[in-house]
Amino acid sequence: MRRFDLDWLRVIVFGLLIMYHVGMFFVPWGWHIKNDILYSEIRWPMLFVNQWRLPILFVISGMGTYYALSKRTGRQFAYERVKRLFLPLVVGMLLIVPPQVYFERLDRGQFAGGYFDFWPSQAFIGVYPEGNFSWHHLWFLPYLLLFSLVLIPALLYLRKNPQSGLIRLAGRLASRPFGLFWLVIPLYFWESLVEPFFPSTHALWGDWFNVINYLTLFFYGFLLISVKDIFWKTVEANRRKYLYLGILAFSLMVGLRMAYEDSVIIHFTEASFKVINLWAWILVLFGYAAAYLNRSSSTLSYANEAVYPFYILHQTITIALGFYLMHLPWGFWPKFLLMVLGTFGIAWLLYEFLIRRWTWIRPLFGLKNAKAEKPQAEVVLHFK
C-alpha cells in the first residue's frame, strides 16, 4: 500500500533543507560564503532542525528501498540505484557544484576572473578544500548509493522472509509505545564512542561516524517499514508522547551545552540526550504525517518528482544569490526572504521549463521517463 505521508515528509524535509542552507549564510558556523553580518541568535532554530533533518531522510530512504525491492531483483535494483544516484552525482560534480567553488574562491580572494576562466581549466584541479573538485551538498548521493549496494543481500533476505527473527523483534518493539526507543542504543554508541574520533567531513572515506550512523538509520527505515501497520499505528497513537519527549530531550541537550564546559562526563550525557532527541522527533514526524498527510493530491505528485532536481540545483543558486547580496546594507529578513524565494523560484523555472520537459535531460537529474511508474517514496537524493 502506498504511503503518501512518506512522500509528503520527503518533500517537506527537502524544502526545509533549502531554508536551512540559506540560514547557513547568516549563522556563525562554517560554510562556503557568509553574509557581512552574522546573526548568532538563529543558531538555535537551526540546531533544532539540524538534529533530525538528515537522520529522517536516511530512514525514509530505507523505507523507500523496501518498496523498490518489491518489484526488482537485486541486480535490477543495483542498476537502478547506479543510474539514479551515480549519474546525477557525476553531472552535479561537473556542472552544478563548480559555480559554488568559484564564488567561494572569488569571495576569499583566491581567484580573479570570469567563470569560464575558472571552468573547466581550474575547476577540477585538486580536491576541495585545498583544491576545487568536490561534491559539496551532493554528498548524500554517494552515501545512499553505498548503503543501497552493500546492504542488498541483507535487504533481499528480509524482504523475502517477512517472518524472520529480526522482523519479528522489530514488530514486538514497534507494538509498544516506547519499544522503538531500544533502537537508540546503537545510535548512542556511535555518537558517544565513534563521533569524537571521526568528526563529520562528508568525504565518505574516513568519515566513519557518518557512514555507520547513517547506515544504521537507513537499515532502521527498511526494518520498520517491514512491520507495516504495527509501526504506523504506534507512531500515530503516541505522537503526542513523542512530542513531549522530544521537547524535553532537546531542552536538556541545549541546557547542558550552555551550562557546562565539554568533558568526558558531559560528552556521554549529551550523547544520550542527542540520540533520544533525534529519534523522538523522527517518530513525531512520522506520527503526525500518518495522522494528517496520508493522502494524495496533484500538488504532491508534482512536488514529489520535482524534489530531486530541486535538491541538486538549490545550493548553487543560494550561493550565487548570497554572493551578490552579502555586502548590501540590508537587514536579515530582506536578504533571507529574497534568497529563499529566489532559490525556490529559479530552481522551479529550471525544473519546469528545462529539466521536466526534455527527455534526454531528465536522467541527468535522477528522473525517470515521464511515462514510467513512480515507485513509493524512493529518496534518491540532500546535504550539509
Secondary structure as UniProt FT lines:
FT   HELIX           4..24
FT   TURN            25..26
FT   HELIX           40..42
FT   HELIX           43..50
FT   TURN            51..52
FT   HELIX           53..68
FT   HELIX           69..71
FT   HELIX           74..81
FT   HELIX           82..86
FT   HELIX           87..91
FT   HELIX           92..96
FT   HELIX           98..107
FT   TURN            108..109
FT   HELIX           115..118
FT   TURN            119..124
FT   TURN            128..130
FT   HELIX           136..139
FT   HELIX           140..150
FT   HELIX           152..160
FT   TURN            162..163
FT   HELIX           165..174
FT   TURN            177..178
FT   HELIX           179..183
FT   HELIX           184..189
FT   HELIX           190..194
FT   TURN            195..197
FT   TURN            205..206
FT   HELIX           208..226
FT   TURN            227..228
FT   HELIX           229..237
FT   HELIX           239..259
FT   HELIX           264..292
FT   HELIX           298..325
FT   TURN            326..327
FT   HELIX           332..350
FT   HELIX           351..355
FT   TURN            356..357
FT   TURN            359..361
FT   HELIX           362..365
FT   TURN            370..371
FT   TURN            376..377
//
